[in-house]
Amino acid sequence: MKNAPLLECIATEAQRQILSFDAQALSNTLWSLARIEHWSQALIDAIGTQAIAVGNELTTQEISNMCWACAKMWSFHMPFLDALSSAALTHIAETNPQELSTLAWSYAMLTLSNATLMDAVAREATEKIGEFGLLEISNTSWAFARQGLHNEPLLEAIASAAMARIEDLKDAPSSSTMIGTSLVPTGIYSIVWSSWRTTRASLARAFATRARELELPPEVLVHGVFTMDSEWGRMPYAD
C-alpha cells in the first residue's frame, strides 16, 4: 500500500534521525522504499551515507537487500555501492544462494562492472550450486550473461544444476513476476537466453527440449531466442 503523504512524513523524520539508524533499520527502510517504488532521493542519499559509516555491522542479508533496492530504484550512489561491494567481499563465504544471486543480479541490472565482486560470487556460487533453486540459478545465469562474463566453472555448474532442477517448474506459478525493473518469467526463458548469450546454444536447446518433455507451458520468448539464433546462423559474413 502506497500512501504518499505518510511516506513523505516518514522520509523527513528518518532523515532527521538517520544517525541513530543501525544496519537493520537502514536496510529495512531502503528495501521498503524500493518495494513500493517510492523515490526519495534525499533519504536514499542519507541512508547510503549512514550505511557507509556502519558498514562493518552489515549482515549478508542486509547487504543483498540494499543492493537489490539500489538496482530496483536505479540508484547510483557510488560510494554507497562501493561500500556494499566491499562488505559483500568481506562476508562472501557467509552468503546463501539467494544473497549470491541477488548480488550478481543487482550489479548486472545497474550495468556496473565489478570484476572482483563477480569473481567472488562466481567462486562461491560454483561451490554452493547444489543449494540453488531454479530462480537463483536463473538470476545468476542472467547476471553473468548480461555482463558478458564467461566464468567456465560457474557456467558448467549452472548447466548441470539447471538440467537437474528443471522439474521444479512443474510446481511453479505460470505467471511472470516483477524482479527489479525487468519482467522476468518464472519459466525457462532466462536460462535459455543466458545459455544462448554465452554461446551455449546446445544447452539452451536441451533445456527447452526437456521442458517440452515435461509438458511445461510453452514460452513465446523462448521461441524468439531460437528464431533469432536460426536467423543469425543464416547471415552471410563478409571476407
N, C-alpha and C positions, 0 to 999 in steps of 0.2 A: 504494500500500500504506500503510495507516494503522496505525502501531504507537504506541499512546498512551503507554506508558512512555518509549519513546525520544524521542518528540516533547516530552514534558514536560521531559526532561533537556535537550534542545536549547533549549527555550524559556527554561529557567532560566539556562543558560550564555550564551545570546545576550543576555539582559538584562544579565548581568554584564559582557559585553564590548561592549555596544552602542555605546559612544563610539568604538570603533575600526572600526565598520562604515562602509564607503564607500557611495556611492549604489547601486552594483550589488548589494552584499550586502544592503542594506535592501530593495531591490526584489525580489530573488530569494527572500528569506525570507518577506516578506509574501505574495508570489504563491503560494509553496508552501503556506503556511497556508490560503489561500483554496482552492487547488486540491484539497486533501484535506479541506477543511472541518474544520480543527482550530482551535477557538476558544480563544485565549489572550489575554484582554483586556490583561493586564499587558504582554505582549510587543508587541501591536498598538500600545498607547499609547507604549511605548518607541521603537518603530520610527517612529511619527509624529513624536515629539519630535526624534529624531535626523535625520529627513528634513528637517524644517524648518531645522535647523542647516546641512545640506549642500545646501540647495535649489538653489543656483546650479550644482551639479555634476550635477544630474539630466539624463539624456538623455530624448528624447521617448518612447522605448520604456519606460524606467523609470517615467516619469510615467503613461503609459497603463496599464501593468501594475499600478501601485499603485492607480490609480483603479478599475480592474476589481476588484481584490482587496477594496477597501473596499465596493464595491457588492455583490459576491458574499457578503461576510460581514455586510452591513447595518451597517457601522461608521460612526458619525457623530462622528468626531474632527474637529470643525470647524476648528480651527487648521491641522491637517494637510491637510484637504481644500481649505481656502483657499490654503495654500501650493502645493499641487499645481495648483490653478487658475491661480495667478499664474505658476508655472513654465511651464505649458502655453501661456499667453498670450505669454510671452516668446519661446517657441520654436515658435509655431504654424505659421510658414512652413516649418518643417523636418519637420512631421508627415506621415506617409504615410497612405493611405486607411484601413488597419486601425487605426492610432492615433487618427485623427479619429473614426471610427465608435465606437471603444471609449470615448473621452472623452464623446461625446454619450450613448451607451448608459448609461454609469456614472452620470452625474448625473441622467439620467432615471429610472433604477432607484431611486436614492436620493430621488427626488422633491425634488431641491434646485433652486431657482430661481437660475440664474446667467446672467443675460441677456448679460453682457459676454462670457463664455466661449462661450455658444451662438451668439452673433452671429459671433464669430471663427471658430468651427467651420463655421458656415454659409458664410461667405465663402470659406474655404479649401476646403471640400468642393465648393462650386459650381465653383470653378476647377479642381479635380482630379477631377471626377466621371467623366471618361473612364477613369481608372485604377481606379475602384472595381469590385470584383467584386459579384455579386448579394448575398452575405452582408453586405458593408459597406453596400450600398445599403439593404438591408432593415433593418439595425440603426439606421442613421442616420434613415431614414424613420420607423421606430417611435419613436425617441427624441424627435424633434420633434413627432410627433403626440401622444405621451403627455403632453408638457408643453404642448400646445395652442399651439405656436409656428408661426405661418404666415409663413415666410420665402419669399416668392414666387419669387425667383431660384433658391433651393435646391429648392423643390418642382417647379418647371419642369424643372430639371436632373435631378432624381430620376425624374420621369415619363419623360423621354426615355431616360435610362440604363436604367431598369427594362425598358422595352419592348425596348431593344436587346440586353439581356443575358439575357432570359428563357430563351433556348435553352440557357444554361448548366445549367439544371435537368435537362436530359436525362442529364447525367453525374453529377448529384448523388445522394447516398445517399437512399433512400426513407424512412429512419427519421428521427426527430426527434433533436435534440441539446440538451443542457442548457447554457444560457448564463446565468450568474448564478443566480438563484433561480427563473427562469421557464422553462417548457418552450417553446422557440421552434422551430417547424417549419422544416426546411431548404427547404421549398417556397415557395409564393406567399402564404401566409396573412398574414404580417407586412406585406407591401406592400399587399395588398388591404385589410386593416384600416386601415392608415395612410392610404391614399388615401381611404377612406370617412370616416375620422375627421377629415380635413382638408377635408371637403366636396368631394372629387373622386371622386364615385361613378362617373362615366363612365370614369375611368382604372382604377378597381377592376374594372369590368366588362370593359373592353378587355383588361386583363391576364389576367383569368380566361378570357375567350374565347380568347385566344391560347394559353393553357395547354391548353385542350381541343383546339385545332387541332394542337398538338404532341403530343397523346395522352399528356400527363403524368398521373400518377396523381391521381385526384380527391381533394380535401381537404375533409373534413366541416366544418371550421371556416370555410372559405370560403363554403360554402352557408349556414352560420349567419349570416354577415355580411349576405348578400343577403336572407335571410329577415327579419332584423331591419330592414334598410333598407326592405323592402317593407311591413312592418307599421307602421313609424313613418310611412311615407308615407300610410297609411290613417287615422291617428289624427286625430280632429276637433280643431279648435282653438277655444277659447272666444273670444268677442268681447271 
